[in-house]
């Protein structure tokens, strides 16, 4: 680049000198310049100017050529620099690769040492495990020996217990034979197969709660099942009702309220020609139900006692219910002197008859339970019509309600408390 600049400067100086000479020729006479005496015409001056311009052009061309040479030199220098940089980078990469290789070999050497150390540790641990396993096997052997000894003792105790049970069975047999001779009915405990058959018969389903309404024939069981489900007797989904016993087989009625996982059963009444009092509980398979409502009408019978006794034996919750309270209270009002034609002092007679009916009913149940050595138990006094209205949520608390609300509350509590319990084993006889 320095040579180009010098050539350009020289060419510029030459052009300047030539132009200066021409200018002087124009402004001076020939006589005053003896050096150029031969240049007498303007053409010669023009020729000299043209020569100077040509020299300047050649100088510029030379300058351009020199500039191109300089540019090519610069490019070759850049190429050499790039090649040098690539060589340096390659050398650095080789050095870095060599360093990585050295580090890798160092790590492999260290890893080999670490693996040998870990292998030694693993061998020691395996040895410890073997020792622990041997000790465990020794403990198991000792435990098995102790279990064998305990089993032998248990077998001896079981043999003694079996002998005692055989003696008890013979004694029970003798007592049963004696009771049969005296007219006392025996206690029948259903077998596992009988329980399965009874559950299939009533379509028992796990996850549901099964209520059974049982009692003597004609006590109003079907009407109570309808009322407690909030169904009128004339409804197509109602249990059949009548003056005489209309239920010949167990009726199954799911609760109309889908939120209640309940099933209600209308059980045929006892004391008919087809169902004797003392066999009623077993023949109807009442031992499979989750809860039993014992419904009684005019008097507490041995059928009611048999149901309560067997329910205690099978640990089945029971509720003593007396229905038709409205009818009984109206009849009692007449017996106490109420004139239905004049209707004088109706509310006073109603209150007196109601109080007497409730008191007499509770005392009657208490005495009957005491006479048969059963624990005291509440009796729920209800009217089917009022109970149905309560279930349908059409009755506000008032004078008509006796135990309807409490009966429903207690039934629901029993169902939800016992619904998650594990099935109990077959109850043993008292």
C-alpha positions in Angstrom: 0.0 0.0 0.0 3.0 2.4 0.6 4.3 1.9 -2.9 0.9 2.8 -4.4 0.7 6.0 -2.4 4.2 7.0 -3.6 3.4 6.4 -7.2 0.3 8.4 -7.0 2.2 11.3 -5.4 4.9 11.2 -8.2 2.3 11.2 -10.9 0.5 14.1 -9.4 3.8 16.1 -9.2 4.5 15.4 -12.8 1.1 16.6 -13.9 1.5 19.7 -11.9 4.9 20.5 -13.4 3.7 20.0 -17.0 0.6 22.1 -16.5 2.8 24.9 -15.0 5.2 24.8 -18.1 2.3 25.1 -20.5 0.9 28.0 -18.6 4.2 29.8 -18.7 4.4 29.2 -22.5 1.1 30.8 -23.0 2.0 33.9 -21.1 5.6 34.6 -22.3 7.2 35.4 -25.6 9.5 33.1 -27.5 12.3 35.5 -27.3 12.2 35.6 -23.6 12.6 31.8 -23.4 15.5 30.7 -25.5 15.2 27.1 -24.2 11.9 26.6 -26.0 12.6 28.6 -29.1 11.7 25.8 -31.3 8.2 25.6 -29.9 6.7 28.3 -32.0 3.2 26.9 -32.3 0.3 26.1 -30.0 0.1 22.5 -31.5 3.4 21.6 -30.0 2.2 22.8 -26.6 -0.9 20.7 -27.0 1.1 17.7 -27.9 3.2 18.2 -24.8 0.0 18.4 -22.8 -1.3 15.3 -24.4 1.9 13.5 -23.6 1.7 14.6 -19.9 -1.9 13.4 -19.7 -1.0 10.0 -21.2 1.8 9.7 -18.6 -0.6 10.5 -15.9 -3.1 7.9 -17.2 -0.3 5.2 -17.3 0.6 6.3 -13.8 -3.0 5.8 -12.6 -3.2 2.4 -14.3 0.1 1.4 -12.7 -1.3 2.7 -9.4 -4.4 0.5 -9.9 -2.3 -2.5 -10.8 -0.2 -1.9 -7.7 -3.4 -1.6 -5.6 -4.7 -4.9 -7.0 -1.4 -6.5 -6.1 -1.6 -5.0 -2.7 -5.2 -6.4 -2.2 -4.2 -9.8 -3.4 -1.2 -9.7 -0.9 -3.7 -8.7 1.9 -6.0 -11.6 1.0 -3.1 -14.0 0.9 -2.0 -12.7 4.3 -5.6 -13.2 5.6 -5.6 -16.7 4.2 -2.2 -17.4 5.8 -3.5 -16.0 9.1 -6.7 -18.2 8.9 -4.6 -21.3 8.1 -2.3 -20.4 10.9 -5.3 -20.1 13.3 -6.7 -23.4 12.1 -3.4 -25.0 12.7 -3.3 -23.5 16.2 -6.9 -24.6 16.9 -6.1 -28.1 15.7 -3.0 -28.2 17.9 -5.1 -27.0 20.8 -7.8 -29.6 20.1 -5.2 -32.3 20.0 -3.7 -31.1 23.2 -7.2 -31.0 24.8 -7.9 -34.5 23.5 -4.7 -35.7 24.9 -5.5 -34.1 28.3 -9.0 -35.7 28.3 -7.5 -39.1 27.4 -5.0 -38.7 30.2 -7.8 -37.8 32.6 -9.9 -40.7 31.4 -7.2 -43.2 31.9 -6.5 -41.7 35.3 -10.2 -42.0 36.2 -10.3 -45.6 34.9 -7.3 -46.4 37.0 -9.0 -44.8 40.1 -12.3 -46.5 39.2 -10.5 -49.9 39.1 -9.2 -49.3 42.5 -12.6 -48.1 43.7 -14.3 -51.2 42.2 -11.9 -53.5 44.0 -12.6 -51.6 47.2 -16.4 -51.8 46.7 -16.1 -55.5 45.7 -14.3 -56.1 49.0 -17.0 -54.2 50.9 -19.7 -56.2 49.1 -18.0 -59.4 50.0 -17.9 -58.4 53.6 -21.6 -57.4 53.5 -22.5 -60.7 51.9 -20.7 -62.5 54.6 -22.6 -60.6 57.2 -25.9 -61.4 55.5 -25.0 -65.1 55.5 -24.3 -64.9 59.2 -27.6 -63.0 59.8 -29.5 -65.6 57.7 -28.0 -68.4 59.6 -29.0 -66.7 62.9 -32.5 -66.1 61.5 -32.8 -69.7 60.6 -31.7 -70.7 64.0 -34.3 -68.4 65.6 -37.0 -69.8 63.3 -36.0 -73.3 64.2 -36.3 -72.4 67.9 -39.6 -70.7 67.3 -40.9 -73.8 65.4 -39.8 -76.0 68.3 -41.6 -73.8 70.7 -44.7 -73.8 68.5 -44.5 -77.5 68.3 -44.4 -77.7 72.1 -47.3 -75.2 72.4 -49.3 -77.1 69.7 -48.7 -80.3 71.7 -50.0 -78.6 74.8 -52.9 -77.1 72.9 -53.8 -80.5 71.5 -53.8 -81.9 75.0 -56.0 -79.0 76.2 -58.2 -79.4 73.1 -58.6 -83.1 73.9 -59.6 -82.2 77.4 -62.0 -79.5 76.1 -63.4 -82.0 73.6 -64.0 -84.4 76.4 -65.7 -81.7 78.4 -67.8 -80.6 75.4 -68.9 -84.2 74.9 -69.9 -84.4 78.5 -71.8 -81.0 78.1 -73.4 -82.3 74.9 -74.6 -85.4 76.6 -75.9 -83.3 79.5 -77.6 -80.9 77.1 -79.1 -83.8 75.2 -80.4 -85.2 78.5 -81.8 -81.7 79.4 -83.4 -81.4 75.9 -85.0 -84.8 76.2 -86.3 -83.9 79.6 -87.6 -80.5 78.4 -89.3 -82.2 75.4 -91.0 -84.6 77.9 -92.1 -81.5 79.9 -93.4 -79.8 76.7 -90.6 -77.2 76.5 -89.5 -76.5 72.9 -85.9 -76.9 71.9 -83.5 -74.2 70.6 -82.5 -74.6 67.0 -79.2 -73.0 65.7 -79.2 -72.8 61.9 -76.2 -74.3 60.0 -74.1 -72.3 57.7 -75.9 -73.8 54.7 -79.2 -72.9 56.2 -78.1 -69.3 56.7 -76.9 -69.1 53.0 -80.2 -70.5 51.9 -82.2 -68.0 54.0 -80.2 -65.1 52.5 -80.8 -66.3 49.0 -84.5 -66.6 49.8 -84.8 -63.0 50.9 -82.3 -61.7 48.3 -80.0 -60.4 51.0 -77.3 -58.1 49.5 -74.1 -56.8 51.1 -74.0 -53.1 51.4 -77.8 -52.8 52.2 -79.5 -52.8 55.6 -82.3 -55.3 55.9 -85.3 -54.5 58.2 -87.9 -57.1 59.0 -91.3 -56.5 60.5 -92.5 -59.6 62.3 -95.2 -60.6 64.8 -98.4 -62.4 65.2 -100.9 -62.7 62.4 -103.3 -59.8 61.9 -101.2 -57.3 63.9 -100.9 -54.8 61.0 -97.3 -55.6 59.8 -98.1 -54.8 56.1 -99.6 -51.4 57.1 -96.6 -50.6 59.2 -94.2 -51.5 56.3 -96.2 -49.2 54.1 -96.2 -46.3 56.6 -92.5 -46.5 57.4 -91.8 -46.4 53.7 -94.1 -43.4 53.2 -96.5 -45.4 51.1 -100.3 -45.4 51.4 -102.0 -48.8 51.6 -103.8 -48.1 48.3 -100.5 -47.3 46.5 -99.5 -49.9 43.7 -96.1 -50.3 45.4 -97.6 -51.0 48.8 -97.6 -54.3 50.7 -101.0 -56.1 50.5 -103.2 -55.4 53.6 -106.4 -56.9 54.8 -108.6 -57.8 57.8 -107.2 -61.4 57.8 -103.5 -62.4 57.3 -102.7 -61.6 53.7 -99.0 -62.2 53.7 -98.2 -65.8 52.9 -94.5 -65.3 51.9 -91.9 -62.8 52.9 -92.4 -59.5 51.0 -89.4 -57.5 50.0 -89.7 -53.7 49.5 -86.7 -51.5 48.8 -86.9 -48.0 50.4 -88.4 -45.5 48.0 -85.8 -42.9 49.1 -82.7 -43.7 47.0 -80.5 -42.1 49.6 -81.5 -44.8 52.1 -79.7 -48.1 51.4 -82.5 -50.0 53.1 -84.8 -52.9 52.3 -88.0 -53.6 54.3 -89.5 -57.0 54.7 -93.1 -57.9 55.5 -92.8 -61.3 57.3 -95.9 -63.6 57.4 -97.5 -63.6 60.8 -97.1 -66.3 63.5 -99.8 -68.3 65.1 -101.5 -69.4 61.8 -102.1 -73.0 60.7 -98.9 -72.9 58.6 -96.6 -71.3 61.1 -96.4 -72.3 64.7 -95.3 -69.9 67.5 -92.1 -71.6 68.6 -90.8 -72.4 65.1 -91.6 -69.0 63.7 -88.1 -67.4 64.1 -86.3 -70.3 62.3 -88.8 -71.1 59.7 -88.9 -67.5 58.5 -85.1 -67.2 58.6 -85.3 -64.1 60.8 -81.7 -64.7 61.9 -80.4 -63.3 58.6 -81.9 -59.8 59.0 -80.0 -56.8 60.3 -82.8 -55.5 62.5 -86.3 -56.7 63.5 -89.3 -54.7 64.4 -91.5 -56.8 66.7 -95.1 -55.6 66.2 -97.7 -56.4 68.7 -101.4 -55.6 68.9 -103.7 -56.3 71.8 -101.5 -58.3 74.1 -97.9 -59.4 74.4 -97.7 -63.1 73.2 -95.2 -65.9 73.5 -94.5 -65.3 69.8 -93.2 -61.9 70.7 -91.1 -63.3 73.5 -89.7 -66.0 71.2 -88.6 -63.4 68.6 -87.0 -61.2 71.3 -85.2 -64.1 72.9 -83.8 -65.4 69.6 -82.8 -61.9 68.5 -80.8 -61.6 71.8 -79.2 -65.0 71.0 -78.2 -63.8 67.5 -77.3 -60.3 68.6 -79.9 -58.7 66.3 -81.2 -55.3 67.2 -84.9 -55.2 68.0 -87.6 -52.6 68.3 -90.9 -53.2 70.0 -93.6 -51.3 68.2 -97.3 -50.9 68.9 -99.2 -49.4 65.9 -102.8 -48.2 65.4 -102.4 -45.8 68.3 -105.0 -43.4 66.8 -107.6 -46.1 66.6 -106.9 -47.4 70.1 -107.0 -43.9 71.6 -110.4 -43.1 70.0 -111.8 -46.4 71.4 -110.4 -45.6 74.8 -112.0 -42.1 74.7 -115.4 -43.8 74.2 -114.7 -46.2 77.1 -113.8 -43.1 79.3 -117.3 -41.5 78.6 -116.6 -39.4 75.5 -119.8 -38.8 73.4 -118.8 -38.7 69.7 -122.2 -37.1 68.8 -122.1 -34.1 71.1 -118.2 -33.9 71.0 -118.2 -32.2 74.4 -114.8 -31.6 75.9 -113.2 -33.5 73.0 -109.7 -32.2 73.6 -109.8 -33.0 77.3 -111.0 -36.5 76.6 -108.4 -36.9 73.9 -105.5 -35.8 76.2 -106.7 -38.1 79.0 -107.2 -41.1 76.7 -103.8 -40.5 75.0 -101.9 -40.3 78.3 -103.6 -43.4 79.7 -103.0 -45.4 76.5 -99.3 -44.5 76.5 -98.9 -45.3 80.2 -100.8 -48.6 80.1 -98.9 -49.7 77.0 -95.4 -49.0 78.4 -96.3 -50.7 81.7 -97.8 -53.7 80.0 -94.6 -54.3 78.0 -92.4 -53.8 81.1 -94.4 -56.4 83.0 -94.4 -58.9 80.2 -90.6 -58.6 79.7 -90.0 -59.0 83.4 -92.2 -62.1 83.6 -90.1 -63.9 80.9 -86.8 -62.6 82.4 -86.0 -60.3 79.5 -84.4 -56.9 80.1 -86.6 -53.8 80.0 -86.9 -52.4 76.5 -88.7 -49.3 75.1 -91.9 -49.7 73.2 -92.6 -47.3 70.3 -96.2 -46.2 70.1 -97.1 -45.1 66.6 -100.0 -44.3 64.3 -99.6 -45.6 60.8 -101.2 -42.6 59.3 -99.1 -40.2 61.3 -95.9 -42.2 60.6 -96.6 -42.1 56.9 -97.1 -38.4 57.0 -93.9 -37.9 58.9 -91.9 -40.0 56.4 -93.5 -37.9 53.5 -92.5 -34.8 55.4 -96.1 -33.6 55.4 -96.7 -33.4 59.2 -95.4 -30.7 61.4 -94.7 -31.7 65.1 -98.0 -31.5 66.9 -100.3 -33.3 69.2 -100.7 -36.3 66.9 -97.1 -37.4 67.0 -96.2 -39.8 69.8 -93.1 -41.9 69.0 -93.0 -41.7 65.2 -90.1 -39.3 64.9 -88.0 -41.1 67.5 -88.7 -44.5 65.9 -87.5 -43.3 62.6 -84.4 -41.6 64.1 -83.4 -44.7 66.1 -83.9 -47.0 63.1 -81.7 -44.8 60.9 -79.1 -44.5 63.6 -79.0 -48.3 64.0 -78.7 -48.8 60.3 -75.9 -46.4 59.8 -74.0 -47.5 62.9 -74.2 -51.2 62.0 -73.9 -51.0 58.3 -70.0 -50.9 58.2 -69.5 -53.6 60.9 -68.1 -57.0 59.9 -70.6 -59.9 59.7 -70.9 -61.6 63.0 -70.4 -65.3 63.5 -73.3 -67.5 64.0 -74.7 -66.9 67.5 -74.4 -69.6 70.0 -77.3 -70.7 72.2 -77.7 -69.2 75.6 
